[in-house]
Amino acid sequence: MSFVCLTKPVLHGYFRSSCSWRVRIAFALKGIEYDQVAVNLIQDGGQQFTEQYKTLNPMQQVPAVEIDGLVLSQSLAVIQYIDETRPGPRLLPADPKKRAQVRMISDIIASGIQPLQNLHVIQKMGTEKVQWAQHFIHRGFQALEPILKQTAGKYCVGDEVRV
């Protein structure tokens, strides 16, 4: 399925956010032009906590993407949506087994490693926050490494750039 869009998607993100970077990279790989709205996660206690942004994204996280009359949050959901609705290089493999491997690896990173270095999570931790985060991030990478040994080609899964 492919959509003809009259308006460019709008990415609400933060320049240092790895989740926002995922979406920017996917847009670039697909050749999608988009507008950006900066959401500073530090300024004024975090612009993501404003009522205006909460209306856009109730999770009060970046990124949020306005596209095709929808507001999507969560970078992997955005990436999968643009892959399914836009022409250009595939971001997920056509083969269901490889696609499942890509999703598994992406979920390990997005759900098991990345949140532990998230600014909001770190701010809620006590005095041992750095050691705590490092422990679980290291644990995530230890789990990821043997998986990548089985799936890797030139890239994490095969020989083409994927999510």
Disulfide bonds with the S-S distance in Angstrom:
none
